[in-house]
Amino acid sequence: MYAFGLILLLILLSGLVAYLGDQIGMKLGKKRISLFGLRPRYSSIIITVITGMMIAGISIVILLTAYSGLRQALFNINEVLERLNELDNRLAERTLELEELQAQRDELRDELEEVRIEFDEAEANLVEAQEDIADLEAEREQLRAERDELLAEQDELMAERDELVAERDELLTERDELDEMVENLRAQRDELDEQLEELNMELTEVNEQLEDAREQVLYFMDEDIVFRRGEIVYSEVIEGGRSENEILTDLNEFLSQANQVAQQREVQVDEETGMALHLQTEDILHAAQMLYNVEEGERLIISLAARVNVPRYDSLRADIYINRNFVVYRENEEISSAVIDADAGTNRIDNQLRELLAEVNREASLRGMLQDIDGSVGSLDFMNFYQIVNEIQAYSGEVEVSVRAAEEIWRHDRLSDNLEFEFREIESDEVDEETLDIESDEVETDEDEFDE
């Protein structure tokens, strides 16, 4: 109401000021008064303009006087605008918070609905639980009755237990007496074991002496020796690091093959077992253990060798030897070489070739190949040997003969068909250079001897 009254007052004051201005203008016009030397008409216009300006000024003064907020808004418009922007930002933040709260409210409503569903299920479960409780109460009463019966039986069992405890005490007393007797018997057994071990040691020494004497006697006997001491009866490569069943199967197959090889010579064969080999069980178990304990895929050489000289129709006692298998020579690897004079006689070439083969045998032995009882690692047959002699004689002058591995040669192999011989005729220039080298070496040797 105050605002409407103020507006009405402004209208009335504006009309009053306009009326007074009009009257003043009319009077001035009638009296033809001029302002500032102007014509009366222009003076009237100026008075009318001033009157309008007074109306506006009075209206503004009244409004500013009546409304302090309008005065602040008019003179602090920038602060008001900044305040409005701040309020807008706060309003946007409040709007976002309100949207989040509404989303949370929706989630809470969903959770409330789930809780209500769970509550309904819980009520249903409660009803079932109450029914179960009633059933359990009935079972509890039944169990109480059974408990009373069990307590009565417990009393009877306690009485029986007391009787059994008394019997147990008697048995414990008897057991202690028996333990003393067992300890005494064990002490006697240990003494007997020690005596038996001493007797076994003495018996072993006597057997060894008898065996040595028997071997010496057999060595000088007129009967033929079927196997010499240390001679390999049978040898085979077995892969280790596998299961026990596979290893035992291979060992049994190895012993079976070795037995067949041994029977090819005139040795004693057990009629009941059909075995010609006499082995120690400890050696077989040791071989199986070694095959089992090595890395998977590793190859071991299992060999059976005669323990003593074996005459015809006598028992073959053998030992088991185990060696690791590996590649001694790669394919086409040179083993040894020598220079042979092809123009020399057959006997000279034969001797030089034998020296070369002896060097091959020595080199292969140093590389780890297993030797036979005679110290060799293999041999060439008569035909192959003299075929090589003929090939050398086909050349003239000095011929370099190289012995190479025709294929991979393993430690358990024998050097025979796996050797390859290469021939290279040496030119005269090479012979001269070698001769000069030899002469220079001789000169240096002479000088050294002279200095000495």
Contacts in CASP RR format, 6 or more apart in sequence:
PFRMAT RR
TARGET T0000
AUTHOR 0000-0000-0000
METHOD contacts of the structure
MODEL  1
MYAFGLILLLILLSGLVAYLGDQIGMKLGKKRISLFGLRPRYSSIIITVI
TGMMIAGISIVILLTAYSGLRQALFNINEVLERLNELDNRLAERTLELEE
LQAQRDELRDELEEVRIEFDEAEANLVEAQEDIADLEAEREQLRAERDEL
LAEQDELMAERDELVAERDELLTERDELDEMVENLRAQRDELDEQLEELN
MELTEVNEQLEDAREQVLYFMDEDIVFRRGEIVYSEVIEGGRSENEILTD
LNEFLSQANQVAQQREVQVDEETGMALHLQTEDILHAAQMLYNVEEGERL
IISLAARVNVPRYDSLRADIYINRNFVVYRENEEISSAVIDADAGTNRID
NQLRELLAEVNREASLRGMLQDIDGSVGSLDFMNFYQIVNEIQAYSGEVE
VSVRAAEEIWRHDRLSDNLEFEFREIESDEVDEETLDIESDEVETDEDEF
DE
6 62 0 8 1.000
6 63 0 8 1.000
6 66 0 8 1.000
9 62 0 8 1.000
10 59 0 8 1.000
10 62 0 8 1.000
10 63 0 8 1.000
13 55 0 8 1.000
13 58 0 8 1.000
13 59 0 8 1.000
13 62 0 8 1.000
14 55 0 8 1.000
14 58 0 8 1.000
14 59 0 8 1.000
15 55 0 8 1.000
17 51 0 8 1.000
17 52 0 8 1.000
17 54 0 8 1.000
17 55 0 8 1.000
17 58 0 8 1.000
18 51 0 8 1.000
18 52 0 8 1.000
18 55 0 8 1.000
20 51 0 8 1.000
21 47 0 8 1.000
21 48 0 8 1.000
21 51 0 8 1.000
22 48 0 8 1.000
22 51 0 8 1.000
24 47 0 8 1.000
24 51 0 8 1.000
25 44 0 8 1.000
25 47 0 8 1.000
25 48 0 8 1.000
28 35 0 8 1.000
28 40 0 8 1.000
28 43 0 8 1.000
28 44 0 8 1.000
28 47 0 8 1.000
29 40 0 8 1.000
29 43 0 8 1.000
29 44 0 8 1.000
32 40 0 8 1.000
33 40 0 8 1.000
33 43 0 8 1.000
34 40 0 8 1.000
34 43 0 8 1.000
35 43 0 8 1.000
35 46 0 8 1.000
35 47 0 8 1.000
36 43 0 8 1.000
38 46 0 8 1.000
63 70 0 8 1.000
64 70 0 8 1.000
64 71 0 8 1.000
64 74 0 8 1.000
72 80 0 8 1.000
73 80 0 8 1.000
211 308 0 8 1.000
214 308 0 8 1.000
215 229 0 8 1.000
215 308 0 8 1.000
215 309 0 8 1.000
218 225 0 8 1.000
218 308 0 8 1.000
218 309 0 8 1.000
218 311 0 8 1.000
218 314 0 8 1.000
219 225 0 8 1.000
219 309 0 8 1.000
221 311 0 8 1.000
223 311 0 8 1.000
223 312 0 8 1.000
224 311 0 8 1.000
224 312 0 8 1.000
225 309 0 8 1.000
225 310 0 8 1.000
225 311 0 8 1.000
225 312 0 8 1.000
226 265 0 8 1.000
226 266 0 8 1.000
226 267 0 8 1.000
226 310 0 8 1.000
226 311 0 8 1.000
226 312 0 8 1.000
226 314 0 8 1.000
226 316 0 8 1.000
227 233 0 8 1.000
227 265 0 8 1.000
227 267 0 8 1.000
227 306 0 8 1.000
227 309 0 8 1.000
227 310 0 8 1.000
227 316 0 8 1.000
228 306 0 8 1.000
228 309 0 8 1.000
228 310 0 8 1.000
228 373 0 8 1.000
229 306 0 8 1.000
229 307 0 8 1.000
229 308 0 8 1.000
229 309 0 8 1.000
230 305 0 8 1.000
230 306 0 8 1.000
230 307 0 8 1.000
230 373 0 8 1.000
231 305 0 8 1.000
231 306 0 8 1.000
231 373 0 8 1.000
232 303 0 8 1.000
232 304 0 8 1.000
232 305 0 8 1.000
232 372 0 8 1.000
232 373 0 8 1.000
233 258 0 8 1.000
233 261 0 8 1.000
233 262 0 8 1.000
233 277 0 8 1.000
233 304 0 8 1.000
233 305 0 8 1.000
233 306 0 8 1.000
233 316 0 8 1.000
233 318 0 8 1.000
234 254 0 8 1.000
234 257 0 8 1.000
234 258 0 8 1.000
234 261 0 8 1.000
234 262 0 8 1.000
234 303 0 8 1.000
234 304 0 8 1.000
235 301 0 8 1.000
235 302 0 8 1.000
235 303 0 8 1.000
235 304 0 8 1.000
235 370 0 8 1.000
235 412 0 8 1.000
236 254 0 8 1.000
236 257 0 8 1.000
236 301 0 8 1.000
236 302 0 8 1.000
237 299 0 8 1.000
237 300 0 8 1.000
237 301 0 8 1.000
237 302 0 8 1.000
237 325 0 8 1.000
237 410 0 8 1.000
237 412 0 8 1.000
238 247 0 8 1.000
238 250 0 8 1.000
238 251 0 8 1.000
238 254 0 8 1.000
238 291 0 8 1.000
238 299 0 8 1.000
238 300 0 8 1.000
238 302 0 8 1.000
239 250 0 8 1.000
239 297 0 8 1.000
239 298 0 8 1.000
239 299 0 8 1.000
239 300 0 8 1.000
240 247 0 8 1.000
240 291 0 8 1.000
240 292 0 8 1.000
240 294 0 8 1.000
240 295 0 8 1.000
240 296 0 8 1.000
240 297 0 8 1.000
240 298 0 8 1.000
240 299 0 8 1.000
240 300 0 8 1.000
241 247 0 8 1.000
241 291 0 8 1.000
241 292 0 8 1.000
241 293 0 8 1.000
241 294 0 8 1.000
241 295 0 8 1.000
241 296 0 8 1.000
241 297 0 8 1.000
241 298 0 8 1.000
242 291 0 8 1.000
242 292 0 8 1.000
242 296 0 8 1.000
242 297 0 8 1.000
244 288 0 8 1.000
244 292 0 8 1.000
247 288 0 8 1.000
247 291 0 8 1.000
247 292 0 8 1.000
248 288 0 8 1.000
250 291 0 8 1.000
251 284 0 8 1.000
251 287 0 8 1.000
251 288 0 8 1.000
251 291 0 8 1.000
251 302 0 8 1.000
254 302 0 8 1.000
255 277 0 8 1.000
255 279 0 8 1.000
255 284 0 8 1.000
258 277 0 8 1.000
258 304 0 8 1.000
258 318 0 8 1.000
259 274 0 8 1.000
259 275 0 8 1.000
259 276 0 8 1.000
259 277 0 8 1.000
262 276 0 8 1.000
262 277 0 8 1.000
262 316 0 8 1.000
262 318 0 8 1.000
263 269 0 8 1.000
263 276 0 8 1.000
266 312 0 8 1.000
266 313 0 8 1.000
267 276 0 8 1.000
267 310 0 8 1.000
267 312 0 8 1.000
267 313 0 8 1.000
267 314 0 8 1.000
267 315 0 8 1.000
267 316 0 8 1.000
268 276 0 8 1.000
268 313 0 8 1.000
268 314 0 8 1.000
268 315 0 8 1.000
268 316 0 8 1.000
269 275 0 8 1.000
269 276 0 8 1.000
270 276 0 8 1.000
276 316 0 8 1.000
277 304 0 8 1.000
277 316 0 8 1.000
277 318 0 8 1.000
278 315 0 8 1.000
278 316 0 8 1.000
278 317 0 8 1.000
278 318 0 8 1.000
279 304 0 8 1.000
279 318 0 8 1.000
279 319 0 8 1.000
279 320 0 8 1.000
280 319 0 8 1.000
283 319 0 8 1.000
283 320 0 8 1.000
284 320 0 8 1.000
286 320 0 8 1.000
287 302 0 8 1.000
287 320 0 8 1.000
287 322 0 8 1.000
290 300 0 8 1.000
290 322 0 8 1.000
291 300 0 8 1.000
294 300 0 8 1.000
298 324 0 8 1.000
299 324 0 8 1.000
299 325 0 8 1.000
299 326 0 8 1.000
299 410 0 8 1.000
300 322 0 8 1.000
300 323 0 8 1.000
300 324 0 8 1.000
300 325 0 8 1.000
301 322 0 8 1.000
301 323 0 8 1.000
301 324 0 8 1.000
301 325 0 8 1.000
301 370 0 8 1.000
301 411 0 8 1.000
301 412 0 8 1.000
302 320 0 8 1.000
302 321 0 8 1.000
302 322 0 8 1.000
303 320 0 8 1.000
303 321 0 8 1.000
303 322 0 8 1.000
303 323 0 8 1.000
303 370 0 8 1.000
304 318 0 8 1.000
304 319 0 8 1.000
304 320 0 8 1.000
304 321 0 8 1.000
305 318 0 8 1.000
305 319 0 8 1.000
305 321 0 8 1.000
306 316 0 8 1.000
306 317 0 8 1.000
306 318 0 8 1.000
307 317 0 8 1.000
307 318 0 8 1.000
307 319 0 8 1.000
308 317 0 8 1.000
310 316 0 8 1.000
310 317 0 8 1.000
323 370 0 8 1.000
323 411 0 8 1.000
323 412 0 8 1.000
324 411 0 8 1.000
325 410 0 8 1.000
325 411 0 8 1.000
325 412 0 8 1.000
326 410 0 8 1.000
326 411 0 8 1.000
327 408 0 8 1.000
327 409 0 8 1.000
327 410 0 8 1.000
327 411 0 8 1.000
328 364 0 8 1.000
328 367 0 8 1.000
328 368 0 8 1.000
328 369 0 8 1.000
328 409 0 8 1.000
328 410 0 8 1.000
328 411 0 8 1.000
328 413 0 8 1.000
329 335 0 8 1.000
329 364 0 8 1.000
329 367 0 8 1.000
329 405 0 8 1.000
329 408 0 8 1.000
329 409 0 8 1.000
330 405 0 8 1.000
330 408 0 8 1.000
331 405 0 8 1.000
331 406 0 8 1.000
331 407 0 8 1.000
331 408 0 8 1.000
332 404 0 8 1.000
332 405 0 8 1.000
332 406 0 8 1.000
332 420 0 8 1.000
333 404 0 8 1.000
333 405 0 8 1.000
334 402 0 8 1.000
334 403 0 8 1.000
334 404 0 8 1.000
335 360 0 8 1.000
335 363 0 8 1.000
335 364 0 8 1.000
335 403 0 8 1.000
335 404 0 8 1.000
335 405 0 8 1.000
335 419 0 8 1.000
336 356 0 8 1.000
336 359 0 8 1.000
336 360 0 8 1.000
336 363 0 8 1.000
336 402 0 8 1.000
336 403 0 8 1.000
337 356 0 8 1.000
337 400 0 8 1.000
337 401 0 8 1.000
337 402 0 8 1.000
337 403 0 8 1.000
338 352 0 8 1.000
338 355 0 8 1.000
338 356 0 8 1.000
338 359 0 8 1.000
338 400 0 8 1.000
338 401 0 8 1.000
339 398 0 8 1.000
339 399 0 8 1.000
339 400 0 8 1.000
339 401 0 8 1.000
339 426 0 8 1.000
340 349 0 8 1.000
340 352 0 8 1.000
340 353 0 8 1.000
340 356 0 8 1.000
340 392 0 8 1.000
340 398 0 8 1.000
340 399 0 8 1.000
340 401 0 8 1.000
341 348 0 8 1.000
341 349 0 8 1.000
341 352 0 8 1.000
341 397 0 8 1.000
341 398 0 8 1.000
341 399 0 8 1.000
342 349 0 8 1.000
342 392 0 8 1.000
342 393 0 8 1.000
342 394 0 8 1.000
342 395 0 8 1.000
342 396 0 8 1.000
342 397 0 8 1.000
342 398 0 8 1.000
342 399 0 8 1.000
342 425 0 8 1.000
343 396 0 8 1.000
343 397 0 8 1.000
344 352 0 8 1.000
346 389 0 8 1.000
346 393 0 8 1.000
349 389 0 8 1.000
349 392 0 8 1.000
349 393 0 8 1.000
350 389 0 8 1.000
353 385 0 8 1.000
353 388 0 8 1.000
353 389 0 8 1.000
353 392 0 8 1.000
353 401 0 8 1.000
356 401 0 8 1.000
356 403 0 8 1.000
357 379 0 8 1.000
357 380 0 8 1.000
357 403 0 8 1.000
360 403 0 8 1.000
360 415 0 8 1.000
360 419 0 8 1.000
361 375 0 8 1.000
361 376 0 8 1.000
361 377 0 8 1.000
361 378 0 8 1.000
361 415 0 8 1.000
364 377 0 8 1.000
364 409 0 8 1.000
364 415 0 8 1.000
365 371 0 8 1.000
365 375 0 8 1.000
365 377 0 8 1.000
368 411 0 8 1.000
369 377 0 8 1.000
369 409 0 8 1.000
369 411 0 8 1.000
369 413 0 8 1.000
369 415 0 8 1.000
370 377 0 8 1.000
370 411 0 8 1.000
370 412 0 8 1.000
371 377 0 8 1.000
372 378 0 8 1.000
377 414 0 8 1.000
377 415 0 8 1.000
378 414 0 8 1.000
378 415 0 8 1.000
378 416 0 8 1.000
379 415 0 8 1.000
379 416 0 8 1.000
380 388 0 8 1.000
380 416 0 8 1.000
380 419 0 8 1.000
381 416 0 8 1.000
388 401 0 8 1.000
388 421 0 8 1.000
391 421 0 8 1.000
391 423 0 8 1.000
392 399 0 8 1.000
392 401 0 8 1.000
392 423 0 8 1.000
395 423 0 8 1.000
395 425 0 8 1.000
396 425 0 8 1.000
397 425 0 8 1.000
397 426 0 8 1.000
398 425 0 8 1.000
398 426 0 8 1.000
398 431 0 8 1.000
399 423 0 8 1.000
399 424 0 8 1.000
399 425 0 8 1.000
399 426 0 8 1.000
400 423 0 8 1.000
400 424 0 8 1.000
400 425 0 8 1.000
400 426 0 8 1.000
401 421 0 8 1.000
401 422 0 8 1.000
401 423 0 8 1.000
402 421 0 8 1.000
402 422 0 8 1.000
402 423 0 8 1.000
402 424 0 8 1.000
403 419 0 8 1.000
403 420 0 8 1.000
403 421 0 8 1.000
404 419 0 8 1.000
404 420 0 8 1.000
404 421 0 8 1.000
404 422 0 8 1.000
405 418 0 8 1.000
405 419 0 8 1.000
405 420 0 8 1.000
406 417 0 8 1.000
406 418 0 8 1.000
406 419 0 8 1.000
406 420 0 8 1.000
407 418 0 8 1.000
409 415 0 8 1.000
409 418 0 8 1.000
END
